Amino acid sequence: MALPHRREVEDLLARLGRPLHVAEIASRLGVDLASTPGLTAMLDDMAMMGDVNALPGNRYLLLRGAGPSSQGEESVRGPRSRFRERPGVLTINPRGFGFVASPGTGEPDVFIGAERLGGALHGDTVIVRVIRTTARGPEGEITQITRRAITRVPGVLRRRGRSAWLEPDDARMRGPITLSLAEVDLLPRAEDGDAVVATITRYPERPDEHIQGKLVAVLGKPGEPKVEIEKILVREEIEEGFPAEAIAEARAFGDHITEEQIKGREDLRALPLITIDPVDARDHDDAVYVRRASEHDGPDAAYVAWIAIADVAAYVKPNSALDAVAHRRGC
C-alpha cells in the first residue's frame, strides 16, 4: 500500500486517543514494511508542523483535539512555533556531523548529520530547520548560510602529478582544499609536505563538494616552533599588524597632553613612576612608585605606594579607527 493521507493518520490517532508506535500505525493503516521509512518521515513532518507530538521511542500522539497525553507523558516536541527555522552558529565535529547553537534563545542545540550540512563549514552563521526530534534532542538541516566564518586555512601542501591540494590542520575543517598547481608553482619553496596557508576562493554548495583555494604563503616545515605559531595565528584569525588608519590615529596624540585633558584629574607626572610591564610586552600601561611615608623615619617606617594604570578610554573614542580595531581583537 502507498502512504496514507495525513487525515487518515490523524483520524487513527484521534480514534485511539493514545500514543502509537510507528509500527502500529503502519499495521493499522496497511502500510508495508518497505514504506515504513516514508511513513516515519511523514510523521516527523507532521510533528514539525505541530499536527502531532513526537514522543520517545518512535511514538506519536495527536496534538490537535486530543491535547496532551492522558498518560502524563511529556512531549519531546514543543509548540509548533518553537521549531520553525532559526539562526545559529555551526560547530563541526571531526567525525563529520555538527551542531547549531542559538545562544540567548533557550533553544537546545540542533544536531546536523553530515548529509544535511549543505555547503556550511565550521563556524558559519546559518539558518537551521528542525526536521525531527528524538529522545536525544532535535535534528535538523542547514537551509541558508548567512555569514562565512573562515577565509584563510593553514595546513599541509600535497602535490601529486599535476594536482595540488591542502590538507587542513583543523580536523573540523572540510578538506581537502583543491589548489591550482599553476598558482602553487608561482610561490618559491612550495614543496610537498610544507606548512602553507590558503585563502578560500570558492565555498562548497553541497556536502560532497570540495572547497577551492589559492595558496598565499609557504610557512616552512611542520613542527618548527615559528611555523606552528604562525599556523595558530592564521587558524584563530589573529592579526599582528594594525591598519594604517589606526596607526595614524595613535601617532596623532603626540608626546604631550593638553590642559583640557588635565582638567579634572590629579597630575602625577612629577612622580618618577616606573613601568612594570616587561620589555617584550604588547602594551605598557601599568606603573608604580613607592616611597617612605617620612624621610626621617627609621627602617621600619611605613611606605606609600602609587599604582598607576593607563586610562585608555581617555584616548580611544567610540567609532574611531582604534576603537574598531579594539572591538575586533577583544577577548
C-alpha positions in Angstrom: 0.0 0.0 0.0 1.1 3.6 -0.7 1.5 6.0 2.1 -1.8 7.0 3.7 -3.2 10.5 3.6 -2.3 12.6 6.6 -6.0 12.9 7.5 -6.1 9.1 7.9 -3.2 9.2 10.4 -4.9 12.0 12.3 -8.2 10.1 12.4 -6.4 6.9 13.7 -4.6 8.8 16.4 -7.8 10.7 17.4 -9.9 7.5 17.5 -7.5 5.6 19.8 -6.5 8.6 21.8 -3.2 7.3 22.9 0.5 7.4 21.7 1.1 4.9 18.8 4.4 3.4 17.7 5.1 4.0 14.0 5.0 0.2 13.5 1.4 0.1 15.0 0.4 3.0 12.8 1.8 1.2 9.8 0.0 -2.1 10.7 -3.4 -0.5 11.4 -3.3 1.6 8.1 -1.9 -1.3 6.0 1.5 0.2 5.2 4.0 -2.4 4.1 7.5 -2.7 5.6 9.2 -1.1 2.6 7.1 2.0 3.0 7.6 2.4 6.8 10.6 4.8 6.4 8.4 7.1 4.3 5.6 6.9 7.0 8.2 7.8 9.6 9.3 10.8 7.6 5.7 11.9 7.1 5.0 11.6 10.9 8.1 13.7 11.6 7.0 16.3 9.2 3.6 16.4 10.8 5.3 16.8 14.2 7.3 19.7 12.9 4.1 21.3 11.6 2.5 20.9 15.0 -0.1 18.4 14.0 1.2 15.6 16.3 3.6 15.3 19.2 6.7 13.1 18.7 7.4 11.1 21.8 10.4 8.9 22.8 10.6 5.5 21.2 9.2 6.5 17.8 5.7 7.0 19.2 3.3 9.8 18.1 0.3 11.4 19.7 -2.3 13.7 18.1 -1.8 17.3 19.1 -5.0 18.8 17.8 -8.2 17.9 19.6 -6.7 15.2 21.7 -4.5 17.7 23.6 -1.7 16.5 25.9 -1.2 12.8 26.6 -3.7 11.4 29.0 -1.0 9.2 30.4 1.1 12.1 31.6 3.9 11.6 29.1 5.9 14.7 28.2 6.2 15.6 24.6 9.7 15.9 23.2 8.5 18.3 20.6 7.1 21.7 21.8 4.6 24.0 20.3 4.6 24.5 16.5 6.1 28.0 16.6 9.1 26.8 18.6 10.5 24.6 15.9 10.5 26.9 12.9 13.7 28.0 11.2 16.1 29.9 13.4 19.6 31.3 13.1 22.6 29.9 14.9 26.3 29.1 14.7 27.5 25.8 13.3 30.1 23.7 15.2 31.5 20.8 13.3 32.7 17.6 14.9 35.9 16.0 13.4 33.7 12.9 12.6 31.7 14.9 10.1 28.4 15.9 11.8 27.7 19.2 13.5 25.5 21.1 16.0 23.9 24.5 15.6 23.7 26.6 18.7 21.4 29.7 19.1 22.8 31.4 22.2 20.4 33.5 24.2 17.2 31.8 22.9 17.0 29.0 25.4 16.6 26.6 22.5 18.6 23.3 22.5 21.4 22.7 20.1 20.3 21.1 16.8 22.1 18.0 15.6 23.1 18.2 11.9 24.0 15.0 10.1 26.9 15.2 7.6 24.5 14.7 4.7 22.4 17.7 5.8 25.2 20.3 6.2 24.9 21.5 2.6 27.8 23.8 1.9 28.2 25.0 5.5 31.6 24.9 7.2 32.7 25.1 10.8 31.9 28.4 12.5 29.5 29.6 9.8 26.4 31.6 10.9 23.5 29.7 9.4 19.7 29.2 9.3 18.7 25.7 10.6 15.4 24.0 10.2 14.3 21.3 12.7 13.1 18.2 10.8 12.6 15.8 13.6 13.0 15.5 17.4 14.2 12.3 19.1 14.8 11.5 22.7 18.3 12.8 22.3 17.1 16.2 21.0 16.2 18.0 17.8 17.8 17.1 14.4 17.8 19.5 11.5 19.3 20.7 8.2 21.0 23.8 7.1 18.8 25.8 4.8 20.9 29.0 4.5 24.4 30.3 5.2 24.3 34.0 6.3 27.9 34.5 7.1 31.1 32.7 6.4 33.5 32.4 9.4 36.7 31.2 7.7 38.5 32.8 4.9 42.1 31.6 5.4 43.1 28.0 6.1 46.5 26.7 7.4 47.5 23.2 6.5 49.9 20.9 4.7 50.6 21.1 1.0 50.2 18.0 -1.1 51.4 17.6 -4.7 50.8 14.5 -6.9 51.5 14.7 -10.6 49.5 17.7 -11.9 47.3 18.0 -8.9 47.8 20.0 -5.7 45.7 20.4 -2.6 45.8 21.5 1.0 45.1 19.2 4.0 43.7 21.5 6.7 45.3 21.3 10.2 41.9 21.7 11.9 40.1 18.4 11.7 36.8 20.4 11.9 37.5 22.0 8.5 36.3 20.2 5.4 39.1 19.0 3.2 40.9 18.6 1.0 41.0 22.1 -0.4 41.8 21.9 -4.1 44.5 24.3 -5.4 45.7 25.4 -8.8 49.1 23.8 -9.5 50.0 26.7 -11.7 49.4 29.1 -8.9 51.3 26.9 -6.4 54.3 27.0 -8.7 54.3 30.8 -8.6 55.4 30.6 -4.9 59.0 29.7 -4.2 59.7 26.7 -1.9 56.2 25.3 -2.3 57.1 21.7 -1.8 55.0 18.6 -0.9 54.7 18.4 2.9 55.3 22.1 3.6 53.1 24.0 6.0 51.2 26.6 4.0 48.2 29.0 4.1 45.5 29.2 1.5 42.6 31.6 1.1 39.2 30.2 0.1 38.2 31.3 -3.4 35.1 29.1 -3.8 32.9 27.7 -1.0 31.1 24.4 -1.4 27.3 24.3 -2.1 26.9 20.5 -1.4 28.2 18.2 1.4 30.3 16.2 -1.1 31.8 19.3 -2.9 35.4 20.3 -2.3 36.5 23.8 -1.3 38.7 25.6 -3.8 41.5 27.8 -2.6 44.5 29.8 -3.6 48.0 29.3 -1.9 49.1 32.6 -0.4 52.0 31.7 1.9 54.6 29.0 2.5 55.4 28.9 6.2 58.1 26.2 6.3 58.4 22.7 7.7 55.7 21.5 10.1 56.9 21.1 13.6 59.2 24.1 13.7 58.2 26.4 16.6 58.0 29.5 14.5 55.9 27.7 11.8 53.5 26.3 14.4 53.0 29.7 15.9 52.2 31.3 12.5 49.7 28.5 11.8 47.9 29.1 15.1 47.7 32.8 14.3 46.2 32.1 10.9 43.7 29.5 12.3 42.5 31.8 15.0 42.4 34.7 12.7 44.7 36.8 14.9 46.2 39.8 13.2 49.5 41.1 14.3 49.6 44.2 12.2 47.5 47.3 12.5 45.5 49.2 9.9 47.2 52.4 8.6 44.2 54.5 9.9 44.7 53.2 13.5 48.4 53.8 13.4 48.0 57.4 12.2 45.3 58.0 14.8 47.6 56.8 17.6 50.6 58.9 16.3 48.4 62.0 16.2 48.2 62.0 20.0 51.9 63.0 20.2 54.0 63.1 23.3 52.2 65.8 25.2 48.7 66.3 26.7 46.6 69.4 26.6 45.3 71.5 29.5 41.8 70.3 28.6 42.9 66.7 29.1 44.4 67.5 32.5 41.3 69.3 33.7 39.5 67.3 36.5 42.4 64.9 37.0 45.2 64.6 39.6 48.5 65.3 37.8 51.1 62.7 38.9 53.7 63.4 36.2 56.2 64.8 38.7 56.4 61.3 40.3 59.2 59.0 39.0 56.8 56.3 38.1 58.3 53.0 36.8 56.5 50.8 34.3 56.3 47.2 35.4 55.4 45.6 32.1 58.4 43.5 30.7 60.3 44.9 27.7 58.6 42.4 25.3 55.0 43.2 26.5 52.4 44.2 23.8 51.4 47.2 25.9 53.0 49.3 28.7 50.0 50.6 30.8 50.9 49.8 34.4 53.4 51.7 36.6 54.3 52.0 40.3 56.1 54.4 42.6 56.9 53.7 46.2 58.5 55.9 48.9 58.7 56.1 52.7 55.9 57.9 54.4 58.5 60.2 56.0 62.2 60.8 55.1 63.1 60.9 58.8 61.5 57.6 59.8 63.7 54.6 60.6 64.0 51.3 58.6 60.6 50.1 59.9 58.7 53.2 58.7 55.6 52.8 56.6 55.6 53.2 52.9 53.3 54.9 50.5 52.7 53.4 47.1 51.1 54.8 43.9 49.6 52.3 41.4 49.1 54.0 38.0 47.1 52.4 35.2 46.6 54.0 31.8 43.2 55.5 31.2 42.8 54.1 27.7 39.2 55.4 27.4 40.6 58.9 27.5 42.2 58.4 24.1 40.2 55.6 22.3 36.9 57.2 21.4 33.8 55.3 20.2 33.6 54.7 16.4 37.3 55.7 15.9 39.7 53.6 13.9 41.4 52.5 17.2 38.0 51.5 18.7 37.2 49.4 15.6 40.5 47.5 15.9 39.9 47.0 19.7 36.5 45.5 19.0 37.9 43.0 16.5 40.7 42.0 18.9 38.7 42.0 22.1 38.5 38.9 24.3 
